[in-house]
Every structure is written in structure tokens, then in C-alpha cells.
Amino acid sequence: MDKRGEGRIIPPVDRKKQVLEAATQSFSLFGYKATTMDQVAKIANVGKGTIYTFFDTKEQLFDEILLDVISEMKKIIEREVDHQKVFFDNLFRVLDSLLEFRSEHELLVKLSQEVRDFGTPQSQEAMTRVESVILNYLDKEVKHAILHQEIRECDSEIVSFLMFKMYIALTSEWNKIHEPLSKQQIQEHIRLFLEEGLAVQ
């Protein structure tokens, strides 16, 4: 008789994690609107009642997944920001990392598509929350740069919005009708319009 397994404690299956992973897969494949609790249960290989042990509604389940995504984005910001470097260097490094994350994350790609094709309110709200993380970072950094006299006094909220929209326009919208710009070209044009206008002389 093989006694090698005697005394070994088998860890319990983390059902909540199993449900979250299955739900993330379903939302990423089918979007918010088309995902059902039945689908999630099937992917997770659990009974639907197991899902309701942890989450009362699909909205609650989706919200927890979105909070994890937002947490990942905040970690990217913490990793990339270095206040020993100048404001615009931080700006480009963080925006590059965040927008790359957004463009490669399967759930965010699907939600963006769902907003564009169907205008699903929950997907629109989710993408607005994701965008708010970026705008809040920019607002905080603009205020920090003003305080340390790296840039002149300005409305940080408006400037943050313009920075973000300009970056999106040059990395995404421009590509629809022109050859894609390199990162260096994008940075040069943003510096042309923003740095020379904002930098303390």
C-alpha cells in the first residue's frame, strides 16, 4: 500500500477564485451584456448556487473583477512614477504603460468594443472608471509639477484631460487614416504643444 500521501493536507479548492476567473473569461469573450450566471457556472464547472454564495448579482461579480483591473493599473503607476525624473519623462512612461495595458487586456478590449457597437451602459461605466484612474494620476502629477515649478500655474484638471485625449488621438485615432506614429514622434508632438507652453522659462 502506498503511504506517501498519508498525513498530507490537500488545500481546499478556492471556489471564489474559480468563479472570478471563469467570470473574467466570460466577460472577456462575450462582453457584459451577453454574459450570464449560467455561462459563468458552466465555465467554472460549479453549480450556479455556488456563484450566489459569493455574489448576489452579475453586477456585483463584474464590479469585483473591475476593481482588480483598476488595482493592476494603480500598481503600474506606482511602479513607473519616479519623482527624481522630470515631469514629462514620467508622463510618457506611465501613459505608455497604462495604454499598453488597456490595449492588451482582453476584458478592456471587449468592453471597449461593446461600448462602440452596442453602447452597453455597464460597459460604458466601466471604461469611464478605467479612464478616471488615468485622469486622476495625471491631475495629481500636474499638481506636483506645478508645486515644484516644473510647469507654470494652470487648471490641472483641464490640462490632464487634454494630455490624455491628445495621447489617445495620436496613438489610436491617427492610425485610422494615417501611418502609425512611433513613440518618439508622439512624444515630440506632445512636447511641441504642451511642454513649450507649460514649462517654466
N, C-alpha and C positions, 0 to 999 in steps of 0.2 A: 504494500500500500504506500502510495506517495504521500509523505507527510510534509513536503516542502511548503505547502500553503497553510499549514496549521498555525494558528495564532496571528495570521496576517489580517489586519483590519482593512476591509475593502471600503474605500471612501464612498459616501452616498452620491448618487447622481445629482448634480446641481440642476434641478428642473427649471428654476427661474432663468438661469443662464441659457439652458437649452431652448426655452421659449423665446428669449430675446434674440438669440442667434437665428432661429427659424423666422421670426417676425422681420428681422433685418433683411434676410434673404427674400422674403415675400414682398416687402415694400420696395426693395431694390429691383425686383423682377417685374412686378405688376403695378407699382405705384400705390399711393394711399387709397385711392377710390376703389380699385379692384381687389385689394387685399381683404380677406375675410378671416374671422377667427377659425373657421373650418380649415382654411388653407394653412394657417399657421400651425394648427394642431396636427395636420397631416405631415407637414414638413418636419415638425419637431418629433413626430411619432409619439404623441401623447394624446390623451383624451381632451376634449375641449374644456371639460371641467377643471383640468389641471391649470389651464391658462387663467381661468377665472379665480383660481386660488391666489394668484399674484396681481392680476389686473382686472378691474371691473369692466373696462370698455376698451375698444380698439384705440380710441383717442388717448387713453392713459398709457397703453402699451407703446404707441407711437411716440408719445411725449418723452418717455424714458429713453428710448433709442436716440431721439434727437438731442437730449441732454448729454448723452455720451459723445455724440458728434461734436457738439459745442465745446465740451471738455477737451476733446482732442485738439480743437482749433486754438483754445487758450494755451494749451501746452506748447503748441508750435510758436505762439507769440512769445511766451516766456523763454523758449529755447533760442529764438533768433534775435531778440532785442538785446543790444549791448550799448549802454549809455556812454561807454568810452568812445564810441564811434559817433560820427556826425549824424544829424537828423535824417538827411536824405539817403545815406547808406542804410540806415535801419529801415527806412520806409520801403526801399526797393527790395531788400532782403526778406522782410516779413510779408509784403504783398505777394512777392513771387511764390513764397512757400504756401501761403494761405490759398491763393488762387489755383496753384497746382493741386493742393489737397482737394479743393472744391471740384476741380475738373476731372479728378481721377476717382473720387469717392462714388461708388456705384449708386448709393442711395441718393446722394445730392444730384447726381446726373439725372436719375429717373424723376426726381421731384421737379427739377427744372423743366424737363420735357413735359411733365404732366401739367405744370403751370402754363407752359406755352401752348399745348394742344387742347387742354380742357378747362384751364382756369380753376382747378380744384381749390376751394378756399383753404383747406387744411394744408395743402402743399404750398400755397402762396404764403400762408402764415409762417410755415417752417422756413422757407427761403428768406423771408423777411427777418426772422430771428437770426439766421446764419449771417446775413448781411449786417445786422446790428452788431454782432461780435466784432466784425472788421471795422465798422464805423466807430465803435466805442474805443477800440485800440487807437485808431487814427486821431480821434479827438484828444485822447489822453496824451499821445505823443506830440501833437501840435502844441498843446498847453505846456508841456515840458520844454519844448524847444523855445517857446516864447519866454518862459521863465528864465531860461539860460541864455537868452539873447542870441539864439541861433537864427531865429526868424523874427520879423517885425510883428507888432501887435496886429491881430486880425480876429475875425469871428471863427473860432476853432471848429465849430460845427459845420459851417458853410464850407470852409476850406477842406475839411475832412471829406465831406460829400463830393466836392469837386475832384479831389485827388482820386478817390475811389472810382468815380464814374469815368474819369479820364483813363485810368488804368484799364478798366473793363473795356472801354471803347477801343483802345489801342491793342489789347491782347485778344479780343474776341470779335467785336463788331467790324473792325477794319478788315479782318481776314475774309469777310463775306464777299467783298468786292475788290480786294487788292491782295498782292502777295504778302504773306505774314511778315511782320517786323521782327527783327532779332531783339533779344532782351536789351542789348546795348542801344539800339535805335529807340526803343520805347523809353528807356531811361533818359536818353539825350533830349527827347522831345518834352518829356515831363519837366526836366530841369530847365529847358528853354522857357516854358510857360510859367513855372512855379518858383524855381529856385532864384532866378534873377529878379523876380518880382517880390519875393518874400524875404530873401536873405538880408541881414543887416549889413549895411555898407560900411 
